[in-house]
């Protein structure tokens, strides 16, 4: 009996992987692996300097979008004054999953013994409490705030069941019981919640019933207000606005792009204290002047002297946090005086207005040693799949699953699965990778510019990764040939080509290229692209805009290699996008990238992502069991389903480059060329962030 119990215990702790247990890798574009965000704070009552900037969060993973609560959330017995600590609620992505943490951070490392009323993680300088304990499964969490015993936040754990409808909704969780209530009506997407000082009202940026229309820049959301207790009494108070923040229960600030001069500015809305509230009864006035972008405003209760904003000035390459003096109507610089070549995001102010918070990359300049992952484990909602983000783009597995090919613009690289033996095998601009199924060490790629027109020169190349000087062009017609996929027997390559004037699918000899044999697979005045051959060779999956050519809207299709049996697998919805299909090893499912889940956060609150709606989904070949794997506000894409299972652990690079090298939102770089400036210029500094 004892032996049986020990055997059962061993199996529980070390489950045997079944044959169907596999791994998926995907890329998150926009240099996500270099973010290394932590929450920092500066006093608002003294001149900013590096000496009085404090890093609050612990340097573990990504920590961002903080909130200073007006209570500690933990009952403490401590001989020292509470002024010796900082309380913070924030979003973190540690452990492969999004969560909301509370930190009680002591400003020195000496602690006396103390008791607390809830379980916590103790460290030399802090008490740390995860506030949500997987009560709603895997999802994205965002924009938390605490009001009394309740945590108000965004989550994406409920599927609305319709394509291109955002899963983002606002929830309230009672911290003492864990009881959770949805505050956003079903069928509606709410972003960036802000609770009024009394806790009675919550304001959100929302699409209402109109829904997301594919925007990826400053959103055309409206501001709604409802009762925090249950979401009732919902009313639209402002047409076109984002990122609301309260001063009192009748005054809030928000940002929006001006239709007159195209600058993103902060506005103030005053709600009536008596009578019904509507957009007609609310007074709106512009606060920050044209001449710079000012957004994501932050306030503190009852403070009518200043607000905090993030700015992008025409004279700066970096996003900075500034105070805006509401009495003098002028800006007061903060973060540029401390870290001039670092982006600072999403300010928030303490309840007593004495402290400013924000997040930025901790970076080498802060004395931190940042871990950079080659493979970062992401908690998977499917127990039979381990999920990883790769530090690269367009990954693919070798047939044995022991090596990975990927693109790191420019160039193609290969690396062992454990992160060792990384080497560049092609130095030119390229995209997409796929390993030969029968000839060891051969990788195929698309050599040339990305997102190029039909007339651009892109070629399918064959790379011998063990002899990188032996690179062969398989296409030579000078047109756009891309996204190769090899048949399981290694004889044929399916690919996209514009040789007819439109991007359609063709099949050619895998060794000799188009000179050894070429056959057209699809035909029409549309784009068929991103093909992938099934493991048993009977199907080819691909993305196509054939339902609306030239619209940028793509659906997934299946076709037999002989050109028969064409059928649609995934309908992405009006103007939707489903791309980069990849078969599972057993050939029964497909993983792909899609905007099926809509957008999950205001894009202006993040670094640049070309397509911040991209998430990874899987679906069976009959169209059933559609499953969302990733939940975040970044751009996930180019997934690859591996032939073997990888234990869900992070894989670090043995050596890595500079941190913090991500881009600002590129659409913020395009400053309006007209309109009054109204602001004093600042010096531009183009040194690399964190250098």
FIMIDO-944543 format. One record per residue (C-alpha): residue in one letter; y, z, x. Coordinates in steps of 0.05 Angstrom, whole numbers, padded with zeros to 5 digits, always signed. Layout:
REM residues N
aYZX;...
//
This chain:
REM residues 691
x+00000+00000+00000;x+00048+00018+00056;x+00034-00049+00090;x+00047-00086+00025;x+00113-00049+00014;x+00134-00066+00086;x+00116-00139+00074;x+00156-00142+00009;x+00215-00109+00044;x+00212-00160+00102;x+00211-00218+00053;x+00271-00190+00016;x+00310-00183+00080;x+00284-00248+00112;x+00269-00298+00056;x+00228-00358+00075;x+00268-00422+00068;x+00237-00471+00019;x+00233-00545+00034;x+00291-00557-00014;x+00337-00509+00024;x+00390-00550+00060;x+00461-00549+00087;x+00525-00587+00073;x+00583-00596+00120;x+00652-00620+00100;x+00721-00628+00129;x+00785-00594+00108;x+00843-00639+00128;x+00911-00615+00152;x+00887-00575+00212;x+00861-00519+00169;x+00821-00491+00227;x+00887-00478+00264;x+00923-00438+00210;x+00905-00367+00233;x+00952-00337+00181;x+00971-00264+00181;x+01023-00226+00140;x+01084-00202+00178;x+01145-00161+00159;x+01217-00153+00181;x+01269-00102+00158;x+01325-00130+00115;x+01372-00075+00138;x+01378-00092+00212;x+01384-00152+00257;x+01317-00189+00262;x+01282-00188+00329;x+01212-00195+00357;x+01213-00120+00370;x+01220-00101+00297;x+01173-00154+00268;x+01107-00121+00248;x+01040-00157+00238;x+01010-00121+00178;x+00943-00156+00168;x+00886-00150+00218;x+00878-00220+00248;x+00812-00231+00212;x+00807-00302+00182;x+00865-00324+00137;x+00911-00272+00106;x+00969-00297+00063;x+01010-00291-00001;x+01025-00217+00002;x+01056-00167-00046;x+01086-00099-00032;x+01061-00053-00089;x+01104+00005-00112;x+01044+00052-00105;x+00991+00063-00052;x+00931+00051-00099;x+00894+00106-00060;x+00903+00181-00067;x+00918+00206+00003;x+00923+00275+00033;x+00961+00266+00098;x+01003+00313+00140;x+01053+00257+00156;x+01106+00224+00113;x+01084+00162+00074;x+01142+00127+00108;x+01096+00121+00168;x+01054+00069+00132;x+01060+00002+00096;x+01022-00015+00032;x+01002-00088+00022;x+00963-00129-00028;x+00945-00199-00003;x+00896-00257-00006;x+00844-00263+00048;x+00789-00314+00062;x+00746-00271+00107;x+00670-00272+00101;x+00668-00343+00074;x+00700-00326+00007;x+00768-00316-00023;x+00786-00244-00043;x+00845-00198-00053;x+00851-00137-00008;x+00894-00075-00006;x+00914-00049+00062;x+00947+00018+00076;x+00972+00007+00147;x+00995+00063+00193;x+01048+00044+00242;x+01015+00084+00297;x+00941+00094+00314;x+00938+00171+00307;x+00911+00193+00239;x+00897+00259+00209;x+00837+00270+00164;x+00849+00249+00092;x+00813+00239+00026;x+00817+00180-00022;x+00799+00166-00094;x+00763+00100-00084;x+00715+00072-00033;x+00749+00040+00027;x+00737+00011+00096;x+00767+00055+00150;x+00796+00031+00216;x+00838+00065+00270;x+00904+00043+00240;x+00889+00028+00167;x+00850+00038+00103;x+00827-00028+00074;x+00800-00039+00004;x+00774-00104-00027;x+00803-00102-00097;x+00756-00153-00129;x+00682-00144-00116;x+00654-00212-00136;x+00662-00195-00210;x+00671-00268-00226;x+00630-00304-00173;x+00657-00352-00121;x+00727-00376-00136;x+00796-00383-00106;x+00843-00323-00113;x+00918-00328-00105;x+00987-00297-00116;x+00967-00224-00130;x+01012-00168-00154;x+00999-00097-00178;x+01029-00066-00240;x+01007+00005-00255;x+00931+00005-00256;x+00926-00070-00262;x+00919-00127-00213;x+00948-00193-00237;x+00926-00255-00200;x+00902-00328-00202;x+00829-00346-00203;x+00790-00411-00210;x+00723-00384-00234;x+00722-00414-00304;x+00705-00488-00313;x+00748-00519-00369;x+00694-00572-00377;x+00741-00632-00372;x+00755-00677-00312;x+00821-00669-00275;x+00839-00605-00312;x+00859-00549-00265;x+00813-00489-00265;x+00872-00444-00246;x+00885-00387-00294;x+00918-00319-00291;x+00875-00256-00299;x+00886-00181-00303;x+00835-00133-00274;x+00839-00058-00287;x+00829-00028-00218;x+00797+00037-00243;x+00744+00003-00285;x+00740-00070-00262;x+00751-00094-00333;x+00779-00165-00329;x+00819-00202-00381;x+00841-00275-00381;x+00915-00281-00395;x+00921-00357-00394;x+00900-00394-00457;x+00839-00438-00450;x+00857-00510-00435;x+00920-00489-00398;x+00933-00484-00323;x+00979-00429-00298;x+01004-00420-00226;x+01043-00369-00185;x+01046-00309-00233;x+01102-00257-00226;x+01102-00191-00263;x+01169-00163-00287;x+01193-00095-00259;x+01171-00058-00322;x+01104-00092-00322;x+01115-00115-00393;x+01122-00189-00379;x+01089-00240-00334;x+01121-00307-00316;x+01082-00367-00292;x+01092-00439-00272;x+01049-00478-00321;x+01032-00548-00345;x+01024-00523-00415;x+00983-00571-00457;x+01008-00633-00420;x+00961-00622-00361;x+00963-00643-00288;x+00983-00715-00277;x+00961-00723-00205;x+01024-00694-00171;x+01016-00670-00100;x+01088-00651-00083;x+01137-00608-00122;x+01104-00600-00189;x+01136-00615-00257;x+01111-00549-00285;x+01151-00508-00335;x+01164-00432-00334;x+01128-00392-00388;x+01132-00318-00403;x+01080-00276-00439;x+01061-00203-00448;x+01022-00176-00388;x+00977-00132-00429;x+00939-00189-00463;x+00975-00256-00453;x+01004-00257-00523;x+01075-00276-00542;x+01073-00336-00496;x+01137-00376-00496;x+01167-00431-00452;x+01233-00408-00423;x+01251-00462-00372;x+01238-00537-00370;x+01215-00557-00300;x+01208-00500-00252;x+01159-00466-00204;x+01146-00400-00168;x+01182-00351-00214;x+01206-00283-00190;x+01238-00227-00231;x+01298-00184-00216;x+01295-00147-00283;x+01261-00160-00349;x+01312-00212-00370;x+01329-00246-00304;x+01284-00289-00261;x+01292-00339-00204;x+01251-00402-00193;x+01254-00468-00155;x+01257-00541-00176;x+01281-00608-00150;x+01349-00629-00174;x+01350-00695-00211;x+01421-00707-00188;x+01415-00699-00113;x+01339-00691-00101;x+01345-00626-00062;x+01296-00571-00080;x+01338-00511-00097;x+01332-00441-00126;x+01357-00430-00197;x+01369-00368-00240;x+01347-00361-00312;x+01375-00306-00357;x+01335-00291-00419;x+01367-00262-00482;x+01356-00187-00491;x+01359-00193-00567;x+01332-00245-00615;x+01279-00299-00603;x+01269-00329-00534;x+01266-00404-00525;x+01289-00456-00475;x+01353-00464-00517;x+01369-00390-00514;x+01358-00383-00438;x+01417-00394-00391;x+01399-00431-00327;x+01445-00440-00266;x+01435-00467-00196;x+01438-00414-00141;x+01427-00447-00073;x+01471-00507-00055;x+01449-00578-00039;x+01442-00599+00033;x+01376-00564+00047;x+01310-00549+00011;x+01304-00477-00013;x+01241-00455-00050;x+01190-00401-00065;x+01243-00348-00081;x+01229-00274-00075;x+01266-00216-00109;x+01260-00141-00115;x+01271-00099-00177;x+01344-00090-00196;x+01370-00122-00132;x+01428-00168-00149;x+01454-00171-00078;x+01405-00220-00046;x+01342-00259-00054;x+01294-00286-00001;x+01276-00360+00003;x+01237-00408+00047;x+01281-00464+00073;x+01273-00532+00105;x+01339-00554+00135;x+01353-00625+00158;x+01368-00597+00228;x+01301-00560+00235;x+01229-00581+00241;x+01204-00514+00215;x+01202-00476+00151;x+01238-00410+00157;x+01253-00350+00114;x+01326-00334+00099;x+01363-00285+00055;x+01413-00314+00006;x+01471-00268-00006;x+01485-00271-00081;x+01554-00239-00073;x+01581-00282-00016;x+01539-00344-00035;x+01515-00354+00037;x+01451-00354+00076;x+01431-00300+00126;x+01380-00323+00178;x+01318-00282+00192;x+01254-00313+00219;x+01287-00368+00261;x+01319-00314+00303;x+01249-00285+00317;x+01202-00344+00321;x+01243-00408+00319;x+01184-00456+00329;x+01136-00426+00277;x+01129-00442+00203;x+01140-00382+00157;x+01115-00385+00086;x+01123-00352+00018;x+01169-00291+00025;x+01164-00227-00015;x+01208-00165-00016;x+01191-00091-00020;x+01210-00054-00085;x+01266-00017-00048;x+01292-00082-00018;x+01288-00055+00053;x+01230-00098+00078;x+01214-00172+00077;x+01143-00199+00080;x+01116-00269+00094;x+01057-00302+00128;x+01056-00345+00190;x+01005-00364+00243;x+00994-00306+00290;x+00989-00355+00348;x+00983-00346+00423;x+01056-00324+00427;x+01037-00261+00390;x+00986-00240+00443;x+00927-00254+00398;x+00861-00288+00419;x+00845-00332+00359;x+00774-00350+00343;x+00766-00423+00325;x+00703-00444+00290;x+00665-00508+00300;x+00628-00492+00236;x+00658-00441+00189;x+00610-00414+00137;x+00635-00417+00065;x+00599-00377+00012;x+00560-00425-00031;x+00550-00419-00106;x+00482-00452-00098;x+00430-00406-00066;x+00390-00464-00037;x+00450-00493+00001;x+00488-00465+00060;x+00559-00492+00063;x+00603-00503+00124;x+00672-00528+00141;x+00673-00568+00205;x+00731-00572+00254;x+00735-00647+00249;x+00731-00704+00199;x+00677-00752+00174;x+00618-00711+00198;x+00546-00735+00198;x+00479-00705+00219;x+00430-00734+00269;x+00361-00747+00238;x+00333-00682+00265;x+00395-00642+00245;x+00406-00618+00316;x+00471-00656+00330;x+00533-00674+00291;x+00579-00734+00299;x+00651-00728+00275;x+00720-00757+00282;x+00778-00721+00314;x+00835-00771+00310;x+00834-00810+00351;x+00762-00817+00374;x+00690-00803+00356;x+00654-00741+00383;x+00584-00712+00382;x+00565-00639+00389;x+00502-00597+00386;x+00493-00557+00323;x+00508-00492+00360;x+00576-00519+00384;x+00553-00535+00455;x+00555-00601+00493;x+00616-00630+00457;x+00635-00699+00483;x+00677-00758+00463;x+00636-00821+00454;x+00691-00868+00431;x+00765-00862+00449;x+00797-00910+00400;x+00821-00899+00329;x+00761-00893+00284;x+00737-00863+00219;x+00670-00850+00186;x+00605-00835+00225;x+00531-00844+00211;x+00471-00835+00256;x+00417-00888+00263;x+00354-00866+00226;x+00303-00893+00275;x+00339-00907+00342;x+00355-00840+00375;x+00426-00830+00399;x+00460-00887+00362;x+00521-00873+00318;x+00558-00923+00275;x+00632-00919+00259;x+00692-00957+00232;x+00739-00976+00289;x+00811-00987+00268;x+00867-00959+00226;x+00853-00916+00165;x+00877-00933+00095;x+00889-01004+00119;x+00899-01067+00077;x+00848-01121+00066;x+00879-01164+00121;x+00877-01108+00174;x+00827-01112+00230;x+00773-01058+00224;x+00703-01067+00253;x+00636-01033+00247;x+00615-01010+00317;x+00550-00984+00346;x+00556-00927+00397;x+00501-00906+00443;x+00522-00833+00452;x+00479-00826+00515;x+00511-00888+00546;x+00582-00889+00518;x+00599-00952+00557;x+00551-00990+00512;x+00592-01001+00449;x+00577-01062+00407;x+00618-01094+00351;x+00573-01111+00292;x+00629-01147+00254;x+00675-01197+00287;x+00713-01232+00231;x+00779-01195+00243;x+00782-01167+00172;x+00772-01098+00143;x+00699-01075+00152;x+00686-01001+00144;x+00641-00943+00120;x+00573-00964+00148;x+00509-00933+00121;x+00441-00948+00150;x+00377-00958+00111;x+00320-00907+00120;x+00278-00958+00158;x+00335-00973+00206;x+00336-01047+00191;x+00400-01056+00150;x+00471-01030+00146;x+00509-01029+00081;x+00585-01030+00090;x+00651-01048+00058;x+00685-01113+00076;x+00748-01150+00054;x+00721-01218+00077;x+00727-01246+00006;x+00798-01221-00002;x+00775-01158-00038;x+00739-01097-00012;x+00666-01105-00035;x+00598-01084-00008;x+00555-01124+00040;x+00489-01113+00077;x+00478-01137+00148;x+00426-01131+00204;x+00431-01062+00237;x+00419-01087+00308;x+00449-01157+00310;x+00504-01144+00260;x+00531-01198+00215;x+00505-01252+00262;x+00433-01229+00248;x+00439-01235+00173;x+00491-01219+00120;x+00484-01211+00044;x+00536-01195-00008;x+00519-01135-00052;x+00578-01129-00100;x+00632-01178-00122;x+00698-01172-00159;x+00773-01164-00154;x+00770-01090-00139;x+00751-01041-00083;x+00679-01019-00073;x+00675-00972-00014;x+00647-00909+00019;x+00573-00928+00009;x+00513-00884+00025;x+00440-00905+00026;x+00389-00859-00008;x+00333-00828+00035;x+00278-00869+00003;x+00319-00933+00006;x+00319-00951-00068;x+00392-00936-00083;x+00461-00942-00053;x+00517-00897-00078;x+00590-00919-00072;x+00660-00906-00098;x+00697-00960-00136;x+00763-00972-00173;x+00732-01029-00213;x+00751-00997-00280;x+00824-01000-00260;x+00833-01042-00197;x+00889-01022-00151;x+00904-00958-00188;x+00876-00911-00136;x+00828-00884-00188;x+00756-00883-00164;x+00690-00868-00198;x+00620-00862-00168;x+00567-00916-00179;x+00495-00929-00161;x+00463-00996-00147;x+00396-01020-00119;x+00398-01055-00051;x+00378-01121-00085;x+00441-01118-00128;x+00408-01097-00193;x+00413-01034-00235;x+00488-01020-00228;x+00508-00957-00265;x+00564-00907-00265;x+00544-00837-00241;x+00610-00797-00246;x+00669-00813-00290;x+00729-00781-00256;x+00775-00783-00316;x+00840-00820-00327;x+00870-00838-00259;x+00820-00792-00225;x+00787-00796-00157;x+00715-00787-00136;x+00698-00809-00066;x+00652-00802-00006;x+00584-00796-00039;x+00525-00772+00004;x+00452-00764-00018;x+00413-00700-00012;x+00352-00703+00035;x+00305-00706-00025;x+00346-00761-00057;x+00354-00724-00123;x+00428-00704-00118;x+00493-00728-00089;x+00550-00689-00057;x+00620-00718-00062;x+00695-00705-00060;x+00735-00704-00124;x+00798-00682-00161;x+00754-00663-00220;x+00780-00591-00214;x+00853-00612-00214;x+00902-00577-00168;x+00895-00503-00153;x+00963-00481-00127;x+01034-00505-00120;x+01030-00552-00060;x+01097-00530-00034;x+01068-00462-00019;x+01020-00491+00033;x+01022-00533+00097;x+01014-00607+00089;x+00952-00636+00054;x+00952-00709+00034;x+00908-00694-00026;x+00910-00619-00041;x+00866-00629-00102;x+00803-00648-00061;x+00742-00604-00073;x+00667-00613-00059;x+00620-00622-00118;x+00546-00640-00127;x+00512-00677-00184;x+00441-00699-00200;x+00425-00773-00204;x+00422-00771-00280;x+00494-00743-00282;x+00473-00673-00300;x+00484-00606-00265;x+00555-00621-00240;x+00570-00563-00194;x+00634-00543-00157;x+00620-00518-00087;x+00690-00505-00057;x+00749-00468-00086;x+00815-00470-00049;x+00884-00503-00050;x+00871-00546+00011;x+00842-00617+00018;x+00767-00616+00025;x+00731-00681+00036;x+00680-00726+00072;x+00618-00683+00059;x+00550-00695+00091;x+00484-00667+00067;x+00440-00645+00126;x+00365-00655+00135;x+00354-00582+00155;x+00378-00513+00136;x+00429-00475+00178;x+00435-00400+00170;x+00502-00383+00137;x+00536-00358+00200;x+00600-00382+00235;x+00593-00424+00297;x+00650-00415+00347;x+00676-00465+00397;x+00664-00441+00467;x+00733-00468+00484;x+00789-00491+00439;x+00860-00516+00442;x+00927-00490+00419;x+00933-00457+00351;x+00985-00467+00297;x+00990-00542+00306;x+00991-00558+00232;x+01043-00601+00196;x+01096-00581+00146;x+01092-00617+00079;x+01110-00687+00099;x+01149-00699+00035;x+01196-00642+00055;x+01211-00680+00118;x+01241-00736+00077;x+01309-00705+00065;x+01355-00736+00013;x+01407-00780+00047;x+01462-00766-00003;x+01497-00707-00035;x+01540-00652-00008;x+01512-00609+00047;x+01546-00544+00030;x+01512-00508+00088;x+01523-00497+00161;x+01475-00536+00206;x+01424-00501+00251;x+01399-00523+00318;x+01334-00563+00317;x+01278-00540+00361;x+01217-00584+00369;x+01173-00541+00413;x+01102-00533+00389;x+01089-00474+00343;x+01056-00416+00380;x+01067-00446+00449;
//
